[in-house]
Amino acid sequence: MRATRVTTTAALAALLLAAGTQAAGARPVGPFEVGGAIEVEFDAAGGVDALGEPTGPEQDAARGGKWQGFARNAAVYWSEATGAQTVTGPIREKWGQFGSEGGFLGYPATREAATPGNTGRFAHFQGGSVYWSVGTAAHQVSGSIRDKWGSYGWEGSALGFPVTDEQAGARGGKYNLFNGGAIYWASASGAHVVWGALREKWVAAGGDGGRYGYPTSDEYDFRDGKAQDFQGGRITWEP
């Protein structure tokens, strides 16, 4: 009987923790209680020293989730699909511009963290990512454009950090600008990097809205220089 009771109690505690409810051993932190999965994440993210005291109780969020705000422009969001994750500062503000967890980015899927080399910060969300650095502020990048950027090495590549959110391009396409170039996407051609002298020539000809249209390849070696294919032809460069 004792073993059954212990097992049942442990299972109930785990269930309450997973559900994000404050009933699972909530404790007072300043004027409000912090409990459940949000409490676990709050402590793991640095507690009061990092996030500040709670500014209100745990509250309901979109699509059955939970959230709680903290004094240092921080919040912990929980959903069944993502668990509890911390989001703070400029990244939280940018996420908020897109509707927070009720928008297309959805819930945070990772805790906000420093990029390799501590050059900036990022958080991944269900529908994309937000990256921040001192020189670029916070910007959203998603989908095929994010995948292409990742294949080049993220912010550690020559592309660097995004300097715009994803934007609408000509004829239903999309693009993000980065420190060192751009990534353009169209349904017919996919996502491709455009940068350097080839990008300058392309932009001078009207970019995605001009006669060349969207890129259909990345840059490649050609003769003694470089070339890139577009819907409307090839652009070449030689030193």
N, C-alpha and C positions, 0 to 999 in steps of 0.2 A: 504494500500500500504506500509506504514512504517513497519507494523508487518511482512509483507512478505519479505521486504528487509532485516530486522534484522535476520529473520529466515534463509534466503538464505545465508547471510554473515556468520552466525554462523556455518551453515552446511559446507560451503566452507572452513572455518578455520579448522574445525574438520577434514575434508577430507585431507587437506594439512598436518596437524599434523600427521595423521595416515600414510600418504605416506612418511614421513621422509624428505620432501623437505625443503630446507632452505628458501623458499619463505614465509613461515608462520612466519613473524616477526623475521627473523634472526637478530642477534646483533653481533657486532664486539667483539671478545675476543682476545686480543693481535693482531697478524697480520692477522687473518682469522675470518670469520663469523661462528657462530654456530646457527643453527636454527631447527625448527620443533621438531619431536620426539627426535632427538639426543640432542637438546638443553634441553628439559625437563629432560632427563635422566642425562645429564651432570650436571645440577644443583642439581638433587636429589642425585647424587653420591658424591657431595661435591665440584663441580665446580673446579676452578683453584687451590684452596688449596689442593685438593685431586688428581686431574688428571693432572694439569698443563695446560698451554696454548695449543691450537691446533697447530699441526705441519704442517697442510695442510688443504685444503677445504674438505667438505663432498665429498665422492667419491662413485662410483658404486661398489657393491659387488656381489658375486655369486647369481644366481637365483633371480635376481630382488631386492636384498637388497641394503642397504647403510651402509657406515661406515665412521668414522672420527677418526684420531689418535691424541693423546695428549702427552705432553712432558714427563710425568712421566711413560713411558712404559705402556701406557693405551690407550684404544680405546673404542668407543661406536659403537656397531653394531645393525642395525635394519633390521628386516624382517617382512613381513605381519603376519607370523605365530607366531612370538615371541615378537614383539614389539622391543623397544630399550633397550639394556642391556650393562652394563659396564664389561669389562674384562681387567685385568692388570697383570703386573709382571710375576712371574714364571708360573702362570696358563695360561696366554696368550701365553707365549713362548712354553709351552708344547702343547697347542692347535694348535699353528702354526706348530709344528712338524708333526701333523696329517692333515695338509692342511687347517687349519682355517675353515672358513664357507664353503669352497668348499670340505672339507673332510667328512669322515663318521660321525664325531661328529656334523657337521652342525653348526647352529647359537646358540649362548648362549641363554638359555631359562630363566635364572635368572641372576641377578646382582651378581658379585662375593661378597662373604660374609664370615664372621668369622664363624667357627664351634662352637657349643655349648661349653662354657668354654674357648673360645678364644685360643684353642690349635693349630689351623691351619686355613686354608682358603679353600674355594671350590667354584666351579661354575658348575651348571648343563647345559648341552647342549642338543640339540635335540636327539643326538645319544649316550649319556653317560654323564659322569662327570669327572672332574679333581679335585683332592684333593692334598693339599700341607701342609706340616708341616716342621718345622726347621730340624727335624731329618731324614726326608724321602724325601725331595724335592717334586716336583709335578709329579703325576702319574695319568693315565687315567684308569677308570674302567667303564664297560658298560654291558648292557644286563642282562642275567641270573645271571652272577657273581655279578654284582652290586645289583640285587634284593636279592640274598642270603645274601650278606654282610649287606644290609639294614635290613633284617629280624633279624639279630643278634645284631643290634644296631649301625651300621655304625662305625665310628672311636671311638665312646665311648665304644665299646665292647672290649672283650679280643683280638679280631683280630687287633685292632688299625688301623692305616693308611696303605694304599697300599704302598709297597716298590718297586713294579715293575709296568709297564704298563701291560695290558692284553697281554699274550704271547701265541704262538702256542704250544700245547702239542702234545703228541704222537697220531697217528691215527686220526687226525682231531679234537682233543679236544682243550681246551683253559684253561688258568689258570692265576690268579694273586697271587702274594705273598704279605703278610701283616706282620706287626710287630710281630703278635702273631700266625701266621699260614698261611694257604693257602686255596684258593677256586679253585676247579677243576671242569670243565664242559665237558661233552660229550653228543652228541645228544641222545644216547641211555639211559643215566642215569641221565641227568640233572646236576645241580650245587650242590656241597657238600663241607662242610668245613672239612679240614684235619689238625690236629694240635697235639702238645704234643708228648707223647711217641708212640702213634699209628702212627703218621706221621713219626717218626724216623724209626720205623720198616718197614713201607711201602717204604720209600725212600731207606733203606738198601736193599730191595728186588727189586729195580729198578723203584719205583714210577709208574707213569702212563704208562711207557714203559716196565714195568716188568710183572711178572706172575700174579700179582693181578689186573693189569689194573686200571681203574677209579673207584672212590668210587660210590657206589649205595645207600648209606645212610650217614647221619651224625653220629657222635659218639653217643653211647647210653650206659646206665648202663648195665652191664653184670656180674652176680655173684657178686664178691666183687670188681670188677674193671670196665673196660670200654671195648667196642668192636665197630668195624665198619665193615660194609659189603662192599666188592669190587666185581668187575666183576669176579674175579678169586678166591673168597673165603672170609673168615672172618679173621680179625686180632684182637686179644684180648690182653688185658693188665691187670695185677693185681699188686697191690702195694706190 
